[in-house]
Amino acid sequence: MEKQVHYFIESRKELPVRMEVDVLVVGGGPSGIIAALAAAGDGLKVALIENRSFLGGNMTIGLPILGFLGQKKNQIIKGLPQKFIDRLTVLNAASEHRPCPLHMSITLVEPEAVKAVAFDMLMEKGVEILLYTSFSDVIMEGRSVKGVVIESKSGREVIFAKTIIDCTGDADVAYRSGVPCEQGNEQGGVQPPTLMFSMAGVDTEQLRMSIAEEPRTYLTDFIPNEYFGQNRQFIVVGLRSLIQKAREEGFTLPTDRTIIITGLKQGEVWINMTRVNGVDGTNPTSLTRGEFIARKQIGQIAEYLIRYVPGFDKAYLARTAPFLGIRETRRIVGAYVMTREDIINCRRFDDGIAVASYPLDIHHPVGGDCTLEWSGDCYDIPYRSLLPLHVENLIVAGRSISTTHEAMSAIRVMAPCMAMGEAAGRAAKMAVKEGCLLSEVDISRLRDELLAEGAYLRE
């Protein structure tokens, strides 16, 4: 029996206009922060809205930033993303970019410092920031997005903008604008989310040396044991035999791999092991279910770590992330759809505006494992994949750009998303200053500006 849907007809209302800006960034995560920084300056009025009480998005949930280095260990994400890391480094709140056999590179960041540094840098550039503010709808004029409707404690209001950058991660603005979107694989299955949590009191030296000195006991996925002998801050992915043993002894664990990330603070680690299949990150009921189940999983995972993993015998749960880490929701259909073959074949594009090297990394929509596939080098992200079909005055940056399900699994990590944000911000600024559409931006001049400001691009 089909579920009946009830509707309410909303009456027309006169909504107050909160502001009119040149560039509006919707979403204050890694791509949104960098997009706003790139668009600001030259006398332009730039605003950023974020529905949470802080900036930083997935940089604040305990994840390391992946992808600053390529598969040949050269740095491929530079420009404004690197300047953001530099500001954190001054506060001892970021590590160097460490080569990693599995993730190309990891850059550890302190979540609380990310929130403060993002605020400081945006304020210094004159960006108008509105926290506690949700995007609700778009204002269209023909095919052009002229503004957005926002919701806050002040009610429903309007922001008009000459150009809008969708950095929501879920293509919210694009979707409401009528842009065609896709979600998941051919069966609609999406990569499952994770609720990160932190444990303190961990003897990371004992953990590190146990793996380095007893390779047959503590096997890790793709990461050679000598790596742990050389690095005091590291990521562990594997220890499958320990999970198997725990399961045989009655534990219910949602993943097949132990994933541990050392923090910047002594004795602190972040755990990436909760997993809830079937969560739709665009549906609040589904997200609520995901939060509930993930929190239930944390107790069992923490007990497993304490009982089975070296260095955890005196550890305790310190904190949980403020929200689920969503790997996949909507993807726009844009002027070009990036494919798996583009990644694997290290494709170059004439309109390449960012370079990435992270592998295809698909956490299976069903089950508890994942698949990784490396290209051997770098690949370009084309400007056309940031431009949605059928709509003007809108550009998208982050994991919801125009890709297939497989290609999205590679470009979704934070360093490439930050690089996309810089390109989108600079393109938006050029469109406003020159009075042209985003689809008419001179790509050669955009690439020249990115290079002049320190970004890395391939010839």
N, C-alpha and C positions, 0 to 999 in steps of 0.2 A: 504494500500500500504506500503510495507516494505521500511524502510529507507536505502538508498544506502550507503555503506561504501567504502570510497576511501582509497587506500594504497599508501605509498611511500616507496620505497626500499632504506634503509639506506646503504650507502657504508661502507666498512670496513675501520676502522681508526686505526692508532697506538696511543694508549692512554698512556700518561705518568703515571708511578707508583708513587703515592705520598708517600706511606710508606708501610712497611711490619711490621706486628705486631703479637703478640701471640694471643691476644683476641681483637676482635672488637665488640663494642656494638653499635647497630643501634637504635637510639631513646633516648632522654634525659629526659624522663618523670620520674615518681616515680620509676618504675621498672628498667629503664635504669641507673639512678643515682646509685641505690643500687647495681645493677649488676656490674657496673664498679668498684665501691669501693671494692666489694667482690673479684673481679678478680685481682685487682692490688696488687703489692707487690711480694715478693719472686723473684725479679729480672725479672719478666715478663713485656713485653711491652704491654700496654693496651691503646686502643683509643676508643673514643666515638664520634659519629657524630650526629648532630641535625640540622634540617632544619630551625628552628626558631632562633631568635637572643638571646635567653635565655634558661636556663635549668629549669626544674620543671614541665612541662606539666600541668596536671590538678590541681596540687598544686598551680598554679598561677592564677586560674580563679575565686577564691572566694569560692570554695567548702571547707567544712571541711573534714579532713581525717576521714573516717569511718572504724571501724573494729579492732582497737588496742585491745579492750576488747571483751570478749566472752559474751554469753548470761547469764552466771553465774557471770558476772562482774569481772572475772579474766583476767589478761593481757595475751594474747595469741600471740601477735606479739611483738617480742623483738629484740635482736641482732642489726644489722646495722640500720634497720629502727628506732629503739629507739635512737640510737646514733645520727641519723640525727635530731630527735626531740629535743634531749638534746642540740645540738648546737643552734637550734632556740630558745630554752628556755633561754639560756644565754643572748640572745638579746631581751628578752621579746616579742618574735615573735611566740610563741606557747603556747597554754593552756595545762593544764593537760588533761589526757584522761578522759573525763566525761561520766559516764554511761548515756545511753539514752534508754528509754523504746521502742523506735521505731527503732533506728539504732544501737543498742548495745552500741556504744560509739561514741562520736564526739571529734575530736581534732582540735581546731581552729589554723590556721597558717596564718601569714602575707605574702601575695604573693611576695612582693618585697624582703623580707628577704630570702625567699626560693631560689630565683634566685642567690643571693649573696652567701649564705651558700653552696649551691650545687657546685658552682664554686670553692669556697675555699677548700672544702673537697676533691674534685677530683684533684685539683692541688697539694694539700699536699701529695696525694698518687701517684703522678707522672703520672696521666692519661693524655694522649694527647687529647685535646678537639678541635673539629672542628664544630663551629657554622656556620650558613648560608650555610649548606652543605646538599644536598638532596641525599638520596639513589635512584639509578636509575635502576640498574640491578645486576645480579649475574654472577660470573665466575665459571663455573662448570667443574669438571674433573670426568667423570663418575657420580657416585651418590654423590660425595663430593663437598661441596661449598668451593672453594679455595680463594674467594675474592669477592669484590663488585665493581661496577662502581658507582662513585659519580658524582654529578653535582654541580657546584658553579660558581662564577664569573670567576674562572680560567678555566672553561670549564669542559669537561669530563676527569676524572682521575680514577685511580685504587688504591684500598687498598687491599693488600693480607693479609690474616689472617689464622692462624692455627685453630682458633675456632671463630664462630660468634654467637652473642646473639641477637635475634630479639626482641626488646622492642618497636617496632613501634606502638603497640596497634591494628594495622590493618593487622598483619601477612604479611607485605609487602615483606620481604626477603624470607620467606617461600613460599609465593605465586609465586614469580618470580623464585624460585628454583624448581617449579613443585610439591610442596607438595599439596595434595588434601585439599581443604578448603570448609567450609560451611558458610552460611550467613543467619541470620534470623530464623524465625520459619518455620513450614512446608509449609506455603504460601509465604515464603521469606520476611515476614514483620519483620522489625527491630525496636528496641526501639528508640523512637524519641530523637533527641539531644535537648540541652538547651543552650541558650546564657545567661550566668550569667550577672547580673549587680548590681552595688552598689548604695545605697542611703545614703546620709549623713543628719545630722540634725534630726535624729529620736530620740524620747524620748523612749528609750528601757525600762526604768523603768515603764512608763505608760503602755506600751504594756504588759510587764510582769505581772504587778499587775492586769491589766484588765482581763487577762486570769485566773490568780490565784484566783481572788475574784469574778468573774462572770462566773462560769463554764457553766451555761446553755446558756449564750449568745455566748460565744466564744469557741465552741466545737473544740477540736483538735483530730486528728486521733491517737489513741492508746496511746497518751501521757497524763497521768493524770494531772489534773490542779494543784495539789500540787507540781508537778515537777517545775513549773514556780515560785512558791513561794520560792523555795530553790536554784535556779540557776540564777545568774545575766547575764550569757552568755548562750545562749540556741538556740534551733531550733524550729520553729513553723511549724507544718504541719496540715492543716485543715482549720478552719474558712469557711467551705463550705457554711453556711447560708449567709455570707457576699457576697460571690461570686454570689450566687443565687439572692440576692437582687440587686446587681449591674447589673446583666444580665437583670433582670426584668425592670431595669431603663435605659436600652439601651447600656450597656457596652458589648463589644465583648472580652471575655477572653478565652485563649487557654487551660486552665487547670481547673479542678474541685476543686483544693485545693490551698490554700495560703501557700507558703513555704518561710519562712523568717529565715535567719541565722545571728545571731549577729556577728559583726566583733570584732577584738581586740581593735580597736580604738573607743573612746567614740562617740556615736551617729551614728556609721556606721553599716549598715546591708547589707547583700548580698541577692539577690532575685533569687530564682530558679523556675521561673514560665513561661518563654517563652517555647514554644513547637512547633516543626514543624514536623508533621507526614510525612512519606514517603521519608525522606532524606537518600540517599546512601552516607555514609561517604567515599567511595572509588571512587566517581565520582565528579570531580570538578564542573561540571554544577549543579549537585544536591546540593552540598555544598554551592555554590554561592546563589542558590535559598533559602537555609535554612538560611543563614546569612541575606539576604534581608528581608525575612518574619519575622525572629526573631527580627530584629531591628525595624520593623514596630510595632511589638507587645509591645515593651518596653514602648512606650508612653502611651498606654491604661492601661497597668498594673500599671505603676507609678501613674497615675491619680486615678485608683481604690484604691491603697493603701492610698493615701493622703486623699481621700474623705470618706473612709469607715473603715479603720483600726486604732485603737487607737494608738497614739504616732506618727503618720505620718503627722499631719496637717501642720508642718513646714519643712517637708522633701523635698529633691530635689535630682535629678539624679546626681551622682558623676562621675561614670565611667562605662564602659562596659568591659567585659572580652575580651582578645585579640583574642579569637577564640571560635567557638562552642564547647561545651562539648559533645563529642560523646560517647554514651553509648554502641553501638554495631556495629561492622562491621564483618570482616572475623574471623572465628575460624579455626585453623588447625585441621586436622584429625591426631591424634597422636597414639602412642603405646597403650594408654588407653584413652577412652572418658568418662569424668566425667558426671554423670547423675543427674537428680533431686532426684532419690532415694538415691544416695550417700550422698547428702546434708541432706535430711530429716531424713535418718537413721543414721546420725552422723558416717559415715563409717570410719574405720581405715584402713590404707594401710601399708604394710610392707615397701614400698618405699615412705612413706609420707615425704615430705621435707618442708612442711609448714602446719600450722593449722589455720583454719578460722572459723568464726561463724556467719557471716553476713547472713541474711535471703534471700530466693528467693524474688527478688524485680524486678518485670517486669512492666515497663511502657508500657502500651498497644500500639502496633503499630498503632491501630485505636482508635480514641476517645481521651479523656483527663484524664483518670484515670490510676491507677496502682493496682497491686495485690501483697500482701506480705504474706509470709508463713515462719514460724520459725521452726527450728529443735529442739529447746530446749537446745542445747549444741553445741559442736564443731564438725568439720569434717576435715579430712586430705585432702591435695592436693598431689596426687602422682607424683613422678618424671617422670613416663612414660607419663603423660599428657603434659609435657614440650618438649617431644621428637617427632618431626614430622615423619610421615611415609616416606619411600623411599629416605631420604636424610641424609647424614652424615655431621659432623662438624658444625651442626646448632642446637641451642636450643632456645626455645621461652619462654618468661616470660611476664606476664601481662594478660589482658583480652582476648587475642586471643589464649590462650592455648587450648588444646583439650577438649571441653565440648559440651554438648547439649545447645540449646538456653536457656532452663530453668536454667541449672546449671551455665551458664555464668552470669546470672543475680545476682548470689550470690557472685561469686569470683571476680567480676569486680571492686569492690571498692578499694581505694588506699592502705590501709594497707596490705591486702593479696597480692596485686600486688608487693609491696615493698618486702615482704617476699619471693615471688617467684623469684624476682630479685636477692636476696642474694643467694638463692640456685643455680640459674643458673650461677651466677658469680663464686661461689666456685667450681661448677662442671666443668666449663670451665677451670679454673686454674688447677684442678686435671688432666683433660684430657691432657692438654699441658705438664705439668710437667712429667706425666707418659707415654706420648707417646701413649695413647689409644684413642679410639673413645668415644664420649659422651655416646653412648649406652652401653659402656663397663665399665663406671665409677663404682667403688665399692660403692654401696648405703650405706652400713653400715659405711664405712669410711666417706662418705659425711655427713651422719647424725651425726656422732661423731664430725666432724669439726664444723658443724652448732651449735651443743650443746656447744662445747668448746668455741665458739665465742659468746655465749649468746643467741642464738635463742631458741625458745620454740617449742618442739616437744612432741608428746605423745608416750609412750612406746608401 
